[in-house]
Amino acid sequence: NIAAGYVQAEANLGSRVTLTAGVRADRFARAVDYLPYTTAEGPQAASTVDDSDAHLSPKAALSVKLTDHVTAYGAFGEGFSPAFGPIWAFGGRNVNLKPEIARSLEGGLKGDLLGGRLSFGAAAYRITRRDLLQLVLDGPGTRTTNAGRQESQGVELDTRLTLRRGDRGTQAYARYAYTDSLWKDNQIVLDFTNEVIDLTGKAPTRVPAHQLSVGLTQQMSERLSSTIWYDY
């Protein structure tokens, strides 16, 4: 069961400055019924396991209209993920695991030029994640544990150009993102061998440093369009 509520307030500080603040409440709950099964440790009896977790996440943003067509902004946000892990590992999970907390800071510019034909966005960000849930192969079994801290920072560029307007209009777009991500604190001690695995200072797997997408959209009629694109 997943439930969430969000409340937000917005204030105009003059004609060009807008302040937004909010808070989100999340609650996750899980109940799993296990039939009898066998593991490396032997037969396991039928059982029902349930648990829940909740968190309040603040959010805030400030935008400043530099001109009629260009806006600068800054934003802070927080979110969380419960340390529930996969269903098959939920029965014997460590109930002392902490939920993952992610905090992000972002600042950038967005706007339009050429009479609205060209729109653009540029942003720099940093995301800090702590107490990430990870699965560890420990001897004949698998257990879940909290990783320490991971930091990612980067830039994102986004632009869209209208080449032709109307019912048969044509638009081109390009997006680029650069990400630098490192484990700031992640040490694991294997109970089975007492081996220490230290990932601190290493780059997380499956986080690409560069991402690029370009495309062209052709409006065929009022209700039909086609797009060709390339992702790297």
DRENMARZA-793413 format. One record per residue (C-alpha): x, y, z. Coordinates in steps of 0.05 Angstrom, whole numbers, plus 32768, in hexadecimal, padded with zeros to 4 digits. Each point is the difference from the previous one (the first is absolute). Last residue first. Example, Ala and Ser with C-alpha at 12.3 -4.5 7.8 and 13.67 -1.06 7.14 Angstrom:
<pts>
81117FEB808F 7FE57FBB800D 
</pts>
This chain:
<pts>
81D0809F7DDC 7FB8800A7FE9 7FEC800F7FB8 7FBC80197FEA 7FCB7FFD7FCA 7FBB801A8011 7FBC7FFC7FDD 7FC18028800C 7FB57FF57FFA 7FC58027801C 800280437FDD 80257FE27FC5 80447FE47FEF 802580288036 804A7FEF7FF7 802C7FF5803D 804C7FFF7FFB 802E7FE38035 804080048027 80117FDC8041 804280008025 80177FE08041 80468005801C 801F7FE58041 7FD47FC27FFF 7FEE7FE48045 7FFB7FB47FF9 80347FF28036 800E80308038 804380257FFA 80347FF08035 8017802E8039 7FE57FD38036 7FF27FBA7FE5 80227FDC803B 7FF47FB68006 80197FE48042 80067FB48005 7FE97FE28042 7FF57FBF7FDA 7FB67FEF800C 7FED80418022 801680297FC5 801380478015 7FE680367FD0 801C80477FFA 7FDC80367FD8 800E8049800D 800980357FCA 7FEC7FD37FC6 8008802A7FC2 7FD6801D7FC8 801180337FCA 7FC6800A7FD0 7FFE80257FBE 7FBD800A7FDD 7FEE80157FB9 7FBD800C7FDF 7FF280157FB8 7FBE80117FDD 7FE6800E7FBB 7FB980157FEF 7FD97FFF7FBF 7FBA801C7FF3 7FCC7FE17FD3 7FC4801C8025 802680428009 804780148010 80417FEF7FDE 80467FF8801C 7FEB80048049 803F7FF68029 80057FDA8042 803A80038032 80157FDA803E 804380028025 800C7FD98041 803C8006802E 801E7FD38033 80077FE98047 7FF87FBE8022 80117FED8048 7FF97FBD8022 7FFF7FF3804B 80047FC48030 7FE27FC17FE3 7FCC7FDE802B 7FFB7FB58003 7FD97FC67FE2 80147FB78004 800E7FC87FCF 80147FBA8013 80357FCB7FF3 803A802E8014 7FE980488003 7FE5801A7FBE 7FEC80478012 7FC080227FE9 7FFF804C8006 7FD180338020 801A80477FFC 800D80208044 801280437FE2 7FF480237FBE 801B80447FEE 7FEA80207FBE 8023803C7FE2 7FE680297FC6 801180307FC8 7FCA80167FD0 7FF7801C7FBA 7FBD80077FDC 7FED80187FBA 7FC680137FD4 800980197FB8 7FC480147FD6 7FE3802C8038 800B80417FDC 80487FF07FF1 80107FEF8049 7FE47FD78039 800F7FF48049 80217FD58034 803C800B802E 801D7FD68037 80097FE98047 7FF67FBD8021 800B7FE28045 7FEA7FB9800F 7FF87FD7803F 7FF47FB57FFF 7FF17FD7803F 80017FB47FFE 7FDA7FE08039 80297FE5803A 800A7FB5800D 7FF17FEB8048 7FCB7FCE7FE8 80367FD57FE1 7FDD7FD67FCC 7FEE7FB8800B 7FBC80007FDF 800E80397FD0 80357FDE7FD7 7FD17FDD7FCE 7FD5803E7FFB 803A802C7FEA 8019803A802C 7FD880218037 802F80388013 7FCC80367FF4 800F80357FCC 800780498010 7FFB80467FE2 801D80448009 7FFE803F7FD5 802480417FF7 7FF780307FC6 8020803C7FDF 7FE580277FC5 801380327FCA 7FCB80167FCD 800A801B7FBA 7FCB801A7FCF 7FE2803E8021 8044800C8020 80237FE9803F 7FC27FDF801D 80187FE58042 7FEB7FBB801A 80087FE48046 7FF17FB88013 7FF37FD7803F 7FF17FB88012 7FFC7FDC8042 7FF87FB48006 7FDB7FE0803B 800C7FB58007 7FDC7FBF800C 80117FB68007 7FD77FC18008 800A7FB6800F 7FDF7FBD7FF6 80167FB88000 7FD17FC47FFD 801E7FBB800A 80027FB87FE6 803A7FD8801C 804680017FE3 80257FC07FED 804D80038001 803680358006 800D7FFF7FB5 7FB680107FF8 7FC17FD67FFE 7FB880187FFB 7FBF7FFF8027 7FD080347FE4 80118049800E 7FCA80358007 801C80477FF6 7FE58040801E 801C80437FE9 7FF680488016 801B80417FE3 7FED8044801B 801280427FE0 7FF580488018 801480397FD1 801280468015 7FFC80427FDA 802180427FF1 7FFD802D7FC3 801D80467FFA 7FF4802B7FC2 8028803D7FEC 7FF0802D7FC4 7FC4802B8013 80108005804A 80097FC78030 7FC97FD47FE3 7FF07FC98032 7FF07FB67FF4 7FEA7FCD8033 80027FB47FF8 7FE17FC48022 800D7FB77FEC 7FE27FBF8017 80177FB97FF4 7FE87FB98008 801E7FBE7FE9 7FE67FBC8015 
</pts>
